[in-house]
Amino acid sequence: YLCQFDLKEKRSFFGQRKDYWDFLCQGLARCRQEHEGVHFVTSLDKLKTPVGRGRAFLRYCLVHQQLAESLQLCLLDPESLCEWYYARSPFLSPKRRAEILGSLYELDCVTFHLTL
């Protein structure tokens, strides 16, 4: 829900609604050659919607203890954040963003056994 909060509505060339999955892919592509989680999720044929792909990516990152780092990489570019989120988004507030990332880094200590 946090990734969807105050997300601007965007559409693909074919009219499909974009979601936080598209934001994550764009942010990670800008920072790294290829993120293993993105590659894993795009290889799953069962996932048809951006929301489903986003949820699968979050599960992958939790299992592999990469959620904080992956999200932090996406939040590095202020222009991209403004392109994807409205002003009320906690990602646009440096204080809130630091709190969120701090909590997610603490979450890296937890072992998750989720079905991918």
Helices and strands as residue ranges (DSSP letters): E 10-11, E 17-18, H 20-31, H 36-42, H 50-63, H 67-74, H 78-84, G 90-92, H 94-107
